[in-house]
Amino acid sequence: MITLPQGNKITQQEFVELVESNKRLIYKICHVYAHTAEDKEDLYQEILVQLWSSLPAFRHESKFTTWMYRVALNTAIAGLRKRKTTPLRTELDEKHIAPAEPVYMEGEPKDPVAELYAAIQLLTPIEKAIVTLYLEDKSYDEMEDVLGIAGSTLRVKMTRIKDKLQKLTSL
């Protein structure tokens, strides 16, 4: 049992239920910040560990989901930074080389969702965070709480991100 700052206690089972009811937002962050199925699973596990270990610091100053987003996004972005500083050494052959965007045959209908997510992969980490929250239908006030970015700045960034995504896709 963990005692939270307001004196509330939460059991492991209650934590599991909270995560289970909000797992969609964790999956979305994993999908945006990780590329392979293994990386997505690793990031998901890493986020769960961070959520559990950070739970005693949750002060109820925001909604649980807002706090959960903040922890999940920070974990994903920290993981990106860590991977960038750790050199990856591997032998490359054709099976390891993936196209930067979906490849479609002439006349084949494009999958707009796959095309959108491929374009999102080309954004910066903060742009990915903003888009993830936007796709979750979060208000600019909620985005401001999660990201710590002023609402007016978020609106400008979102307009620029939409323009960038439109140029990267045929949407």
C-alpha positions as CSV (number, residue, x, y, z in Angstrom):
1,M,0.0,0.0,0.0
2,I,1.3,3.5,-0.9
3,T,0.4,6.6,1.1
4,L,-0.1,9.6,-1.2
5,P,0.7,13.2,0.0
6,Q,-2.9,13.9,1.0
7,G,-2.9,10.9,3.3
8,N,-4.8,8.7,0.8
9,K,-3.6,5.2,0.4
10,I,-3.7,3.2,-2.8
11,T,-3.2,-0.5,-3.1
12,Q,-1.4,-2.3,-6.0
13,Q,-4.8,-3.5,-7.2
14,E,-6.3,0.0,-7.2
15,F,-3.2,1.2,-9.2
16,V,-3.7,-1.7,-11.7
17,E,-7.3,-0.7,-12.1
18,L,-6.4,3.0,-12.7
19,V,-3.8,2.0,-15.3
20,E,-6.2,-0.5,-16.9
21,S,-8.9,2.2,-17.3
22,N,-6.4,4.6,-18.8
23,K,-4.2,2.2,-20.8
24,R,-5.3,3.6,-24.1
25,L,-3.4,6.8,-23.5
26,I,-0.2,4.9,-22.6
27,Y,-0.6,2.8,-25.8
28,K,-0.9,5.9,-27.9
29,I,2.2,7.4,-26.4
30,C,4.1,4.1,-27.0
31,H,2.8,4.0,-30.6
32,V,4.0,7.6,-31.3
33,Y,7.4,7.3,-29.6
34,A,8.5,3.7,-30.3
35,H,8.9,2.1,-33.7
36,T,9.0,-1.7,-33.3
37,A,6.7,-3.9,-31.3
38,E,9.5,-4.8,-28.9
39,D,10.3,-1.1,-28.4
40,K,6.6,-0.3,-27.8
41,E,6.3,-3.1,-25.2
42,D,9.6,-2.0,-23.5
43,L,8.3,1.6,-23.4
44,Y,5.0,0.5,-22.0
45,Q,6.7,-1.4,-19.2
46,E,9.0,1.5,-18.5
47,I,6.1,3.9,-18.2
48,L,4.3,1.5,-15.8
49,V,7.4,1.3,-13.6
50,Q,7.7,5.1,-13.6
51,L,4.0,5.5,-12.8
52,W,4.2,3.1,-9.9
53,S,7.5,4.6,-8.5
54,S,6.2,8.2,-9.0
55,L,2.8,7.5,-7.4
56,P,3.8,8.7,-3.9
57,A,4.6,12.1,-5.5
58,F,1.1,12.5,-7.0
59,R,-0.3,15.5,-5.1
60,H,-3.9,15.6,-6.5
61,E,-3.3,19.1,-7.9
62,S,-4.4,17.8,-11.3
63,K,-6.5,15.0,-12.6
64,F,-4.9,11.6,-12.4
65,T,-5.0,11.3,-16.2
66,T,-3.1,14.6,-16.5
67,W,-0.4,13.4,-14.1
68,M,-0.3,10.1,-15.9
69,Y,0.2,11.8,-19.3
70,R,3.0,13.9,-17.8
71,V,4.8,10.9,-16.4
72,A,4.3,8.8,-19.6
73,L,5.5,11.6,-21.9
74,N,8.5,12.4,-19.8
75,T,9.4,8.7,-19.7
76,A,9.1,8.4,-23.5
77,I,11.1,11.6,-24.2
78,A,13.8,10.6,-21.6
79,G,14.0,7.2,-23.3
80,L,14.6,8.9,-26.7
81,R,17.3,11.1,-25.2
82,K,19.0,8.0,-23.7
83,R,18.8,6.1,-26.9
84,K,20.3,9.0,-28.8
85,T,23.4,9.1,-26.5
86,T,23.9,5.3,-26.7
87,P,25.4,4.3,-30.0
88,L,23.7,1.4,-31.6
89,R,26.0,-1.1,-33.4
90,T,24.5,-3.7,-35.7
91,E,25.1,-5.2,-39.0
92,L,22.6,-3.8,-41.5
93,D,21.1,-5.7,-44.3
94,E,17.9,-5.1,-46.3
95,K,15.6,-6.5,-43.7
96,H,16.8,-3.9,-41.2
97,I,16.2,-0.9,-43.5
98,A,12.7,0.4,-43.2
99,P,11.2,3.1,-45.4
100,A,10.7,6.5,-43.7
101,E,7.1,6.5,-44.8
102,P,4.6,3.9,-46.0
103,V,5.2,2.7,-49.5
104,Y,2.2,2.3,-51.8
105,M,1.9,0.7,-55.2
106,E,0.5,2.8,-58.0
107,G,-3.3,3.0,-57.7
108,E,-3.3,1.4,-54.3
109,P,-5.5,3.2,-51.8
110,K,-3.5,4.9,-49.0
111,D,-4.3,4.1,-45.4
112,P,-4.7,7.6,-43.9
113,V,-4.1,6.5,-40.3
114,A,-0.8,4.7,-41.2
115,E,0.2,7.7,-43.3
116,L,-0.6,10.1,-40.4
117,Y,1.4,8.0,-37.9
118,A,4.3,7.7,-40.3
119,A,4.4,11.5,-40.6
120,I,4.1,11.9,-36.8
121,Q,7.2,9.8,-36.5
122,L,9.1,12.6,-38.3
123,L,8.1,15.2,-35.7
124,T,10.3,16.4,-32.8
125,P,9.5,14.8,-29.4
126,I,7.6,17.9,-28.1
127,E,5.6,18.0,-31.4
128,K,4.8,14.3,-30.9
129,A,3.6,15.1,-27.4
130,I,1.3,17.9,-28.6
131,V,-0.1,15.8,-31.4
132,T,-0.7,12.8,-29.0
133,L,-2.7,15.0,-26.6
134,Y,-4.6,16.6,-29.5
135,L,-5.5,13.2,-30.9
136,E,-6.9,12.4,-27.4
137,D,-9.2,15.4,-27.7
138,K,-7.5,17.2,-24.8
139,S,-8.3,20.8,-24.4
140,Y,-5.5,23.4,-24.6
141,D,-5.9,23.9,-20.9
142,E,-5.3,20.2,-20.3
143,M,-2.4,20.3,-22.7
144,E,-1.0,23.2,-20.8
145,D,-1.2,21.3,-17.5
146,V,0.5,18.2,-19.0
147,L,3.2,19.9,-21.0
148,G,3.8,23.1,-19.0
149,I,3.5,25.2,-22.2
150,A,1.4,28.4,-22.3
151,G,-1.9,28.0,-24.1
152,S,-1.1,30.7,-26.7
153,T,2.2,29.0,-27.5
154,L,0.4,25.6,-27.8
155,R,-2.0,27.1,-30.3
156,V,0.8,28.5,-32.5
157,K,2.7,25.2,-32.3
158,M,-0.4,23.2,-33.2
159,T,-1.0,25.3,-36.2
160,R,2.6,24.8,-37.3
161,I,2.4,21.1,-36.6
162,K,-0.8,20.8,-38.7
163,D,0.9,22.6,-41.6
164,K,3.9,20.3,-41.3
165,L,1.7,17.1,-41.2
166,Q,-0.2,18.3,-44.2
167,K,3.0,18.7,-46.2
168,L,4.2,15.3,-45.1
169,T,1.0,13.5,-46.0
170,S,-1.6,13.6,-48.8
171,L,-4.4,14.2,-46.3
